[in-house]
Amino acid sequence: MVKSKVWTLKQQFDGQPKSSDFELVDEDLIPSIGSLEWKLLVYFQYCSESGYEYNTQFYFSEVLVEAEYLSVDPYMRVYKKETGKPMIGSGVGKVLKSANTSYKEGQKVFVNAGWRTHAIVSDKHSPYEVRHLPPLGDLPLSAGLGVMGMPGMTAYFGFIDTCKPKIGETVLVNGAAGAVGSVVGQLAKIKGCTVIGFAGSKEKCDWLTSLGFDHVFNYKETDVKTALNKSAPKGVDIYFDNVGGQFTVDALPYMNTFGRVLVCGAISTYHDGSPMLMPNPFMFILQKKLTVYGFIVTDVLNRWNEAFPEMLLWIQQGKLKFRETVTEGFDKMPEAFFSLFSGGNIGKAVVKV
Ligand SMILES: NC(=O)c1ccc[n+]([C@@H]2O[C@H](COP(=O)([O-])OP(=O)(O)OC[C@H]3O[C@@H](n4cnc5c(N)ncnc54)[C@H](OP(=O)(O)O)[C@@H]3O)[C@@H](O)[C@H]2O)c1
């Protein structure tokens, strides 16, 4: 019998997520992977009695994974979740047992099984998912959740592949010291652009300056209009938007004609119960003839392999730096999650299980 600790969603979020929305439970993983043969017998019997075809792949593909790092991400606030079920999310960890020829015991893997310490996952026919890690070289395992994982791929495909930056263009990115934004700004520098970044503290702004951002503003101290009047005299060509809401309303007038806007996220609005009433942005989209992209990184999951070699090379060459905010302890999953909405993280937020 394998025991797992699991954070379940006790009730749907209402406004800012809070501790009472979660419950920490113990779960017995039954049948454990050790009883595969038993499961198989029952299944064969069931199939022959009911006339179904055997599907042995389902049973032989299972892997028992122990999480080492779990990710906390803003999407967990807005994606659909079921009450009483494990909180959604992914992690990286070690294969403890395997009945799958693609995964060996002791191997490190990516696992998408929610907020849990242990999971039995399959690469086929399972609500949960196990995947091979990207090439990490000497990077820490947790980088598979950050710069070489979902946020890094969001930056790569959202910015390079979708916005197609050109040398000399001006790029605006908000949430700039976060997992996605910090990579976007550095990719923009690699591509020869001028970068304007907005973040929520002096420490974050100092880090962005050290990364080579050309103009950095603490949006809590300098309003967007004042900042862009100063830093974007020739206007903005690419706006990579992680924040949405009023920031976007204030930023759009600074876009150049035929500029590109990548709508990556809108974290400033995630707790809003009802739609915010704001000036209509479509007049600016019309007047400036902007191209606005909606982008979801999982739509290009089958292309992530294209980005890994270049991203790893840039990291190894020191052109792309990354930072993590590591919260220690599975018990602290909710706190680490809340912290995303109060700006507590610099770079990728992860929990060391
Ligand atoms: N489209 C996709 O496929 C995709 C994939 C990944 C992420 N995203 C989106 O991209 C954005 C960034 O995600 P991430 O994983 O990189 O998170 P992150 O930036 O590492 O963490 C969230 C950060 O957002 C900032 N923030 C929180 N509330 C804010 C507010 N009201 N106004 C302005 N800033 C606020 C905080 O930094 P400050 O201290 O600077 O305020 C916080 O540290 C999110 O909107 C997320 O939903 C989209």
The ligand as an SDF file (V2000), in Angstrom:
LIG
                    3D

 48 52  0  0  0  0  0  0  0  0999 V2000
   -1.2900   31.7770  -21.8230 N   0  0  0  0  0  0  0  0  0  0  0  0
   -0.5850   30.8090  -21.2720 C   0  0  0  0  0  0  0  0  0  0  0  0
   -0.4310   29.7170  -21.8240 O   0  0  0  0  0  0  0  0  0  0  0  0
    0.0520   31.0670  -19.9390 C   0  0  0  0  0  0  0  0  0  0  0  0
    1.0040   30.1910  -19.4110 C   0  0  0  0  0  0  0  0  0  0  0  0
    1.6130   30.5230  -18.1820 C   0  0  0  0  0  0  0  0  0  0  0  0
    1.2350   31.6730  -17.5170 C   0  0  0  0  0  0  0  0  0  0  0  0
    0.2790   32.4720  -18.0600 N   0  0  0  0  0  0  0  0  0  0  0  0
   -0.0950   33.7340  -17.4170 C   0  0  0  0  0  0  0  0  0  0  0  0
    1.0610   34.5420  -17.3990 O   0  0  0  0  0  0  0  0  0  0  0  0
    1.0460   35.3780  -16.2480 C   0  0  0  0  0  0  0  0  0  0  0  0
    2.3260   35.1700  -15.4460 C   0  0  0  0  0  0  0  0  0  0  0  0
    2.3490   33.8260  -14.9870 O   0  0  0  0  0  0  0  0  0  0  0  0
    3.6260   33.2820  -14.2040 P   0  0  0  0  0  0  0  0  0  0  0  0
    3.4730   31.8350  -14.0740 O   0  0  0  0  0  0  0  0  0  0  0  0
    4.8410   33.8440  -14.8110 O   0  0  0  0  0  0  0  0  0  0  0  0
    3.4080   33.9190  -12.7620 O   0  0  0  0  0  0  0  0  0  0  0  0
    4.4330   34.8490  -11.9870 P   0  0  0  0  0  0  0  0  0  0  0  0
    4.5860   36.0960  -12.7770 O   0  0  0  0  0  0  0  0  0  0  0  0
    5.6640   34.0850  -11.6680 O   0  0  0  0  0  0  0  0  0  0  0  0
    3.6980   35.1440  -10.6130 O   0  0  0  0  0  0  0  0  0  0  0  0
    2.6490   36.0150  -10.5270 C   0  0  0  0  0  0  0  0  0  0  0  0
    3.1280   37.4940  -10.3750 C   0  0  0  0  0  0  0  0  0  0  0  0
    2.0920   38.3100  -10.8620 O   0  0  0  0  0  0  0  0  0  0  0  0
    2.2000   39.5710  -10.2420 C   0  0  0  0  0  0  0  0  0  0  0  0
    0.8650   40.0350   -9.8400 N   0  0  0  0  0  0  0  0  0  0  0  0
    0.0100   39.4150   -8.9860 C   0  0  0  0  0  0  0  0  0  0  0  0
   -1.1180   40.1380   -8.8630 N   0  0  0  0  0  0  0  0  0  0  0  0
   -0.9580   41.2450   -9.6500 C   0  0  0  0  0  0  0  0  0  0  0  0
   -1.7690   42.3790   -9.9460 C   0  0  0  0  0  0  0  0  0  0  0  0
   -2.9910   42.5290   -9.3900 N   0  0  0  0  0  0  0  0  0  0  0  0
   -1.2770   43.3090  -10.7910 N   0  0  0  0  0  0  0  0  0  0  0  0
   -0.0560   43.1870  -11.3490 C   0  0  0  0  0  0  0  0  0  0  0  0
    0.7570   42.1240  -11.1170 N   0  0  0  0  0  0  0  0  0  0  0  0
    0.3040   41.1700  -10.2780 C   0  0  0  0  0  0  0  0  0  0  0  0
    3.0920   39.4170   -9.0110 C   0  0  0  0  0  0  0  0  0  0  0  0
    4.3160   40.1050   -9.2630 O   0  0  0  0  0  0  0  0  0  0  0  0
    4.4830   41.6840   -8.8940 P   0  0  0  0  0  0  0  0  0  0  0  0
    5.2050   41.7170   -7.5710 O   0  0  0  0  0  0  0  0  0  0  0  0
    5.2860   42.2090  -10.0220 O   0  0  0  0  0  0  0  0  0  0  0  0
    3.1170   42.2730   -8.7950 O   0  0  0  0  0  0  0  0  0  0  0  0
    3.3530   37.9280   -8.9310 C   0  0  0  0  0  0  0  0  0  0  0  0
    4.6360   37.6330   -8.4590 O   0  0  0  0  0  0  0  0  0  0  0  0
   -0.2320   35.0520  -15.5000 C   0  0  0  0  0  0  0  0  0  0  0  0
   -1.2240   35.9490  -15.9010 O   0  0  0  0  0  0  0  0  0  0  0  0
   -0.5610   33.6550  -15.9870 C   0  0  0  0  0  0  0  0  0  0  0  0
   -1.9190   33.3560  -15.8610 O   0  0  0  0  0  0  0  0  0  0  0  0
   -0.3150   32.1810  -19.2450 C   0  0  0  0  0  0  0  0  0  0  0  0
  1  2  1  0
  2  3  2  0
  2  4  1  0
  4  5  1  0
  4 48  2  0
  5  6  2  0
  6  7  1  0
  7  8  2  0
  8  9  1  0
  8 48  1  0
  9 10  1  0
  9 46  1  0
 10 11  1  0
 11 12  1  0
 11 44  1  0
 12 13  1  0
 13 14  1  0
 14 15  2  0
 14 16  1  0
 14 17  1  0
 17 18  1  0
 18 19  2  0
 18 20  1  0
 18 21  1  0
 21 22  1  0
 22 23  1  0
 23 24  1  0
 23 42  1  0
 24 25  1  0
 25 26  1  0
 25 36  1  0
 26 27  1  0
 26 35  1  0
 27 28  2  0
 28 29  1  0
 29 30  1  0
 29 35  2  0
 30 31  1  0
 30 32  2  0
 32 33  1  0
 33 34  2  0
 34 35  1  0
 36 37  1  0
 36 42  1  0
 37 38  1  0
 38 39  2  0
 38 40  1  0
 38 41  1  0
 42 43  1  0
 44 45  1  0
 44 46  1  0
 46 47  1  0
M  CHG  2   8   1  16  -1
M  END
$$$$
